[in-house]
Amino acid sequence: QVQLVESGGGLVQAGDSLRLSCAASVRTFSSYAMGWFRQAPGKEREFVAAISGRGARTFAADSVKGRFACSRDNAKNTVYLQMDSLKPEDTAVYYCAARIRDYSSTLYYTRSEYHYWGQGTPVTVSS
């Protein structure tokens, strides 16, 4: 059973930065492709960023490109989402997701492509 635990969310002002973390309880973390999604009140969960198993490839949604960056430390079984220049529209609950052992360098962008989810961490950006 894979468990994902996010942390690092909170209340910040527009323009501030936050770094979210997601710790995974798996043996071969480098074989899991990871992703970040977010869900704002009244809206569907949307893709934010993805990273391949060994971290060679990353991708961010257009809405956050240039402000958010996804990285991972496989020695610590942890994936990160660095969020800079935060805007009020970034307010949402942020979820990390894992795709079961994937030894390719493929990135995944849709909810259905991920098998495990964390409980989410809330981020609120005030104007």
Backbone torsions as a table, in degrees:
resi	resn	phi	psi	omega
1	GLN	NA	125.0	-179.8
2	VAL	-91.7	128.6	175.3
3	GLN	-116.2	134.9	178.4
4	LEU	-121.2	129.8	-178.7
5	VAL	-126.7	114.5	178.8
6	GLU	-88.8	154.8	175.1
7	SER	-155.6	167.1	174.8
8	GLY	105.0	-5.7	179.2
9	GLY	-72.9	170.5	179.0
10	GLY	168.2	-168.8	179.7
11	LEU	-103.9	123.3	-179.6
12	VAL	-136.2	170.9	177.2
13	GLN	-98.0	158.3	177.5
14	ALA	-55.7	135.4	-178.4
15	GLY	95.3	-15.3	179.8
16	ASP	-77.0	175.8	178.6
17	SER	-123.8	154.1	173.0
18	LEU	-144.1	151.4	172.0
19	ARG	-123.5	118.0	176.6
20	LEU	-90.1	147.2	176.4
21	SER	-124.0	151.7	176.4
22	CYS	-139.2	112.8	-179.8
23	ALA	-97.3	133.4	-176.3
24	ALA	-114.3	139.0	178.5
25	SER	-99.4	76.5	179.4
26	VAL	-136.8	163.1	-178.3
27	ARG	-86.2	-43.7	-177.0
28	THR	-114.4	71.7	-174.1
29	PHE	-58.3	-32.7	-177.4
30	SER	-65.7	-12.7	179.2
31	SER	-91.8	-0.1	-178.9
32	TYR	-103.2	122.0	168.8
33	ALA	-74.4	141.3	-174.7
34	MET	-123.2	154.8	178.1
35	GLY	-146.0	160.7	174.0
36	TRP	-121.5	136.3	176.8
37	PHE	-130.5	166.1	176.0
38	ARG	-144.5	153.1	178.8
39	GLN	-136.9	114.2	177.0
40	ALA	-86.3	157.9	-179.9
41	PRO	-55.4	128.6	177.7
42	GLY	77.2	5.5	-178.4
43	LYS	-122.2	164.0	177.7
44	GLU	-77.1	158.2	176.4
45	ARG	-69.8	132.3	-176.5
46	GLU	-124.4	152.7	179.4
47	PHE	-69.4	140.1	177.1
48	VAL	-116.7	-54.4	-175.6
49	ALA	-158.9	158.5	179.2
50	ALA	-142.0	155.9	178.6
51	ILE	-145.3	140.9	179.7
52	SER	-75.9	170.2	-172.2
53	GLY	-55.9	-43.5	-178.3
54	ARG	-96.3	3.3	175.4
55	GLY	82.8	8.3	-176.5
56	ALA	-72.7	-28.6	-177.1
57	ARG	-125.7	138.3	175.0
58	THR	-136.7	161.0	177.9
59	PHE	-154.4	142.3	177.9
60	ALA	-126.9	148.1	177.4
61	ALA	-63.7	153.8	-178.6
62	ASP	-57.3	-34.3	-176.9
63	SER	-66.0	-20.1	-177.8
64	VAL	-123.7	-2.5	-176.7
65	LYS	-59.5	133.9	-177.8
66	GLY	88.6	-13.8	178.6
67	ARG	-116.4	-34.5	-178.6
68	PHE	-110.2	146.3	177.6
69	ALA	-141.5	134.8	-179.4
70	CYS	-103.3	136.4	177.5
71	SER	-145.5	172.6	179.3
72	ARG	-149.9	153.6	173.7
73	ASP	-124.1	99.5	-175.3
74	ASN	-68.4	-23.8	176.7
75	ALA	-68.7	-24.1	-179.6
76	LYS	-107.6	5.6	-179.0
77	ASN	52.5	42.0	-173.7
78	THR	-134.3	139.3	173.1
79	VAL	-116.7	146.6	-175.0
80	TYR	-122.6	154.6	170.0
81	LEU	-130.4	105.1	176.4
82	GLN	-84.8	122.6	-176.4
83	MET	-119.4	114.4	179.4
84	ASP	-113.4	162.9	178.0
85	SER	48.5	49.7	-176.1
86	LEU	-63.9	145.5	-179.6
87	LYS	-120.7	157.6	176.9
88	PRO	-55.7	-33.0	-179.9
89	GLU	-72.2	-5.4	173.6
90	ASP	-83.9	-5.1	178.8
91	THR	-60.6	124.1	-176.2
92	ALA	-178.8	170.5	166.6
93	VAL	-90.9	128.8	-176.6
94	TYR	-103.3	131.5	-177.9
95	TYR	-120.5	140.5	168.3
96	CYS	-101.4	155.2	-176.5
97	ALA	-141.2	150.2	-179.1
98	ALA	-126.5	141.2	174.6
99	ARG	-104.3	129.6	-174.6
100	ILE	-54.2	151.9	-169.0
101	ARG	-20.8	110.3	-178.1
102	ASP	-130.7	111.5	-174.5
103	TYR	-94.4	8.8	177.5
104	SER	-92.1	-176.1	175.7
105	SER	-107.2	23.2	-177.8
106	THR	-73.1	144.9	173.4
107	LEU	-104.6	151.2	-176.1
108	TYR	-128.3	137.4	-168.9
109	TYR	-120.9	-6.5	-177.0
110	THR	-117.4	153.1	-177.3
111	ARG	-58.5	-39.7	-175.0
112	SER	-67.8	-15.1	-179.1
113	GLU	-85.6	-6.5	179.9
114	TYR	-106.8	146.9	-173.1
115	HIS	-106.1	-25.2	-176.8
116	TYR	-130.7	146.3	-177.4
117	TRP	-134.0	148.0	171.6
118	GLY	-84.0	-179.8	-177.0
119	GLN	-85.4	-13.0	177.9
120	GLY	94.8	150.9	174.9
121	THR	-133.3	130.4	-174.9
122	PRO	-81.5	140.6	175.0
123	VAL	-125.7	125.2	178.1
124	THR	-123.4	125.3	-179.2
125	VAL	-115.2	116.2	-179.6
126	SER	-92.7	151.0	-177.7
127	SER	-89.0	NA	NA
